[in-house]
Structure formats: C-alpha cells, structure tokens
Amino acid sequence: MLLWRPDDLKSQDIDKLLNQALSGAESVQQTPFTALNGHSAGVRSVRFSSDGKLLVSCGNDNAVCVWDVASRQLLKTLRGHASRVSAAVFMPGDDHLLSAGYDHYAKLWNISKYEEVRVLGGRVLKGHHDSVLGAAFSPDGRTVVTASRDRSAIAWDVNNGRQLRSYHEGHSYLASAALFFPDGQRVLTSAVDNSVRIWDMTSGTQLVTLDGTGTSAAVALSHDGQWIATGSDDKQVRIWDTSGKLLREFGGLKSEVTALAISHDDRYLLIGDGIGRVRLLRAETGEQLWEARSHSASITAASFTADGKRALTASLDNSVAQWDLITGQEDRQHILKHPDSVTGLSVSRDGTKALTAAGDKIVRLWDLARGELILAMPPSAAPTTDVAISPDGKRGVSATSDNRLHLWDLATGRELPSPGEKQGAFLDLSATTMILWSAAFSSDGSRLLTVGGAEAHLWNAQDGKQLMTFSPQSAVSSVQFAKGGDKFVTGSWDNAARIWDTASGSALVKLGGVHTRFVNASVFSPNGTQVLTASDDKTVRLWDASTGKLIRSFVGHEGRVTDVAFSSDGKWAVTASDDKTARIWDVEDGKELRVLRGHSQAVLCGRFAADNRRVITGSDDTTARLWDAASGESLGVTLAGHTAAVTSVAFTPDGQRAITGSKDITAKLWDPATGKEILTLTGHTEEITTVAVSPDGNSLLTGSRDGTAIVWLTSPWRDVQVPVAQSGPRRP
C-alpha cells in the first residue's frame, strides 16, 4: 500500500508529462509517499477510521491489518479467515472492525480486546539461537524446558522468565583425538572447539565436559584412568580429575601446547608446543626437569616407551626425535627422518617399534633401537592424519583424509581389507556423512574408536561393524518431563532421543541406534518407566527409560511419523503422520487399534484429552479435528480458522478448551464441543511450533521458529466467550 498526503498532490498536465518522458527530458519531481509493508499477498481493500488515525487493510493473505497513520506502523494483524479477505471497514466508534472473506464468513473484531489478548501475560523466553521446536511444563508448573534447532534445551523459571540451565551434548566441531579409559567403559574425545568430553560406552551419553582445553586438542590420559592432562586457551597445561574438576595448572609456556604424553608410571608429563620445544615435568608438582629444542617446527605427537627410558616427539619438521628421559638429550644417531611433515606417531606397547604417518601419504614402521625403517606401506590416495598400533603389535591402522581407515599387517606390510572383500580399506566412510581424522585401539584390541567432525564412532575391530556413536545432539525437536519432574526426554534430528537429569543437566540415557532418520517426538509414559519416539523412518519405538533398551516397534504408517503421545493411563498411544492419518495403538502389544482418516493433507500432531475419550489432531490442511478415541470415528467438529498448517495441539486439563498453534504465527483457543474460536494469541514473529498447557491450567506455553517461547497467563481470559460475532452460511 502507498500512503500519500493530499497536500502534497498537485495537478499535472498529462500531455506535458508524456512528451517529457518521450523526449528524455528531466522528469517532474515525484510526489512523496510512504509504502506500508505488512501483507504477504495482494491487498484488496483499505479504509480509514472516522478520525483518520487508523487504517485497516485486508488481502489475499487471509489477514486483516490495522495501521497507525501518524507513525506508519503496523499495530496488529488479525487472523481468522480461512480464505482471502475481500473487504474490511471500521464500525461506528472505531473500536470494532467488520471483515468479509471468501470463506463465506463475515467477522466482527473487537480491536481493543484483541490488543489486550496480544500482549496478555507476554513473558518472552529468549535465549536460543535458532527455532524453538518443542516446549513443556514441569509437573509442578514452575519450570519450562524449551527444545531448539540450535542443538540445545533450556530450562526456565516460569515466574520470572529467568534461564535456569542449558542442556547440550557433544563437540561443536572438529573432534580430533580419542582415547579409551583403562576400565573399557568410557572413552575420551578432544576437539578444536576448546573442549574435552568423557562418554559412557554403554549408553552413548556424555558424562563430563572439560572446557578451555585449547584449540590444538592436545590431551593425554593417565594409565590408571584417574586424571587427564590437556592444553588450554592461555598457554598452560591443565590437570583434571575425571569428574571434570580442575586440579592444577602449569604455566610458563611460550607457545600453545600441541602434544602431550604421560609416562607409564604416571609420574611424568611430556609437553610439545607450537614452536618445537619439548619439556618434561613432574606430573604431581609441575616441576620442570628439562627443556629442549631441536625441532624447528610444531610438534604433532608425543609418546613414552614402556621401559621409562625414552620419549619420542613427532614434528612438522619431517622428523621423529628420541630423547633420553633422564638427561633430556636427543639421540641424534637414531632420528627417524621422513621426506615430509610427520603427522602421526604410535609406539608399540613393548617400546620397540613406532608407526608414523607423513605428508607423503606413506605409513612407515620403524625399529626404535636401531633408528631404522622396517617397512613402508603402499602409499594411500589421500594424506594420512593419524596412526595407531594394536596392543599385541601385530596390526596397525591409519586414518586418511578421504574418510577411510586402513588396517595393516605389520609383519608383512599387507593391507587387510574389510571381511568378505579382497582389497580396499577396512572401513570406507567416503560415501557417508561421517568424518575420519583419528583412530585408537581398545586395550584388548577388539574395538576401534574413530573420531572426526563432531563425532566419535566405536567399531568392532574384527568385522568392521559399528557398535556405538558418540555425537552431539542435533536440532532438538521435542521435549517432555517425566511425572516426577526430575527427568525429561528430548528427541533429536541425530536419529536419537536422550533422557536428562533436570537438576544436574547431564544426559542419563541415550535412546539410539534404531531409528534411521530424524526423531520428531519423544514422550514419557505416565508412570515414567517407558519412552515413545516417533521418526521420519515411518516407525514409532517403545523404550525402557532406565536402561535405554528397545522394547517394541510400531509399524504401519506409510509416511514419516510426525508426532506421538500417550493416553493418560498409558494404555494407548496416538501417532500422526504424513500419510494423512492418525493412528491409535495398544502400547502393551504394539497392535494398531484404529486409523483416524479425514484430513486432506499430512497430519502433524495429535493429543488425547485427559479422560482419554477424545483425540485432537492438527494438519497441513489448516484445520484441527476431534475424534472419538474408542471408535476412531470423527466427532463432526472441525476447528477451522487458521490460515496455514496447524503444527501443534493441546487440551486444557479439564478438557473444556483446545489450543492450536499454526504456521500462520498465531495460537488459538477453541471450544472443542462446538468448534467455535474463542480468541487468538499473537506475539511471535514466525510460525508457532509447539503449544502446551501447565498441569494446573493457569498458563499456556507457545514456542516458535523466531527462537522464543511465550508463557501466557490464562486467568484473564478463562471466562471469555467468543470475542467475534460471526455470520455465515447456515449449517444443516
């Protein structure tokens, strides 16, 4: 729309203007105007209020917009028509609007009341960096947890909107080192995202995060598994216990720590830095025993021999140096010289051999006592980023930048392919999204841990089968509390769900390894012992919440499953799907009980009423529908008023009201018995992705792709009747 001031308009000679345009002469100065941008489609009607202070417009985007003429600002957008709005006018007094649409309805709007609803209880929860995809109240109604595409969940205090805790897991990027704990139950990963993380190998969940460990990802684990040495972001070495407590720091370094090693008796710490210096410290006190500099470039790896007599350092200066541990003198007679930068180093458990990787794409096996090359493996097609020797010294692995892991027979130099194959890499991940940077054997040699990107993967070292993934959660798509409020479950786009401890923020159980595509929803059973997950892989899975073990699968949908919910007694589950149906299942045996058909497009959400007699579903067809849960038949009530897909639905605890959230940026309150719209809540700037009602019914929660959630107090409108008078075709 263009807004003009009449005083600025002047009469013009049309012929003169045309002649000037044709001759190329300087055109007449254009009359100033203001463009009002608010509609997303054609504008069909505009009207001023009687006092000229307000302007109303309507259009093909199904919306009615109210503008302040003086400031040229959009005051509110009124949504409720299901089709194009052809006309809108102010009523006498200018406090009401009448609009008419191609949906066969005329609507009377109370502008002042709509404005009151728009700002009602508007406690906005801001903290996420991307879309809020899910939100839930705690059982006591005092806490809200929001789930976001930014890969985190955040807990909030409902009363004051204060952020209580953030829940996230995994490295942000470029994990580049991995180590097994001696107990075989945990692994440690380090990344250039300035963190080190400890993972539980049984559940796949993250146990501990060490922050501020340096961007070189240097890390070493004591042989008794009790402490960890890392670099830092301020040229120090940091010592941590395995609970994540910082024990001590050793400073005085002139460059960033790039390599670390701990002696086999855990008494000494070997440090390599970015300018080629090597230091030996007492691990307990940080006392420096010696310092040397023979390398002329950054040190890439460090190691001790098992006999405690020597230490080795690899460098970008094309060499591996051997050091006398007592004197700190380099053994110049036994330097392992390479034709290119040395990028990886692994010393055999007996201390007699070393496996190295260099920039010339060749892996080499060395005799350390003689400083001589034993054999060179055939060159790889891509640079080698890391090497490791198995505990028995018979095999070696090398990771290459083309995402392949090569397994070598160290007696012959022959490459060992994947079982069943005659040649090629042991693990070929080049056709996957996995990234391979480093590798390590478990203490018994039966497993391999690879790391790269933001993930680590555990493999069977005999047959190459993947056993576990340790990864950051992806976009968090859903969240729901357990009955006691001490735990909640999140679904994620990394094909898994996680159960979290509300108080500590730690992940307790990872529900993964079964779904093959995004998990869109995850919910606790009413008694908190089980979890249901819904996925893009067209299945729903039931899990044991304490062990993370799969109990059963629900298969029947022909499209991706977008939502799942338990009945209040835990006996039934309702699922929603892209196949245009919702389905009710028997949780005990996994049998499909009823198919709810009626939506003309994908069904996006579904919920039971508290008495389990009714089900509400929302769809891409812009409507929500009510169903009889026992029979699966439609109740003949359609909630029509949104102008875009209904993305989320909920009942109030007493079942007297229904709430819907939509891509049209609004949430609506309905009478589910009659299908009448009671009021509309606006306040978000992008589509609403989730709605929830507090257990006591006093608050309503909406979450949006604008990255915020809003808590609305229901008391001011609990007794409100339908705020719009509607006229339309008489229903039979």
TAPE-V94202 format. One record per helix or strand of 3 or more residues. SS is the DSSP state (a for helix, b for strand). FROM is the first residue (numbers start at 1). LEN is the number of residues. Records with the same first field share a line. If there is no record, write none. Layout:
# TAPE-V94202
SS: FROM-LEN / FROM-LEN
This chain:
# TAPE-V94202
a: 6-3 / 14-10 / 111-9 / 332-3 / 715-3
b: 43-6 / 54-6 / 63-6 / 73-7 / 85-6 / 96-6 / 106-5 / 123-4 / 132-6 / 143-6 / 153-5 / 163-5 / 175-6 / 186-6 / 195-6 / 206-6 / 219-3 / 227-4 / 237-5 / 246-5 / 257-6 / 268-6 / 278-5 / 288-5 / 299-6 / 310-6 / 319-6 / 342-6 / 353-6 / 363-5 / 372-5 / 384-6 / 395-6 / 404-6 / 438-4 / 447-6 / 455-6 / 466-6 / 476-6 / 487-6 / 497-5 / 507-5 / 519-6 / 530-6 / 539-6 / 550-6 / 561-6 / 572-6 / 581-6 / 592-6 / 603-6 / 614-6 / 623-6 / 634-7 / 646-6 / 658-5 / 666-6 / 676-7 / 688-6 / 699-6 / 708-6 / 725-3
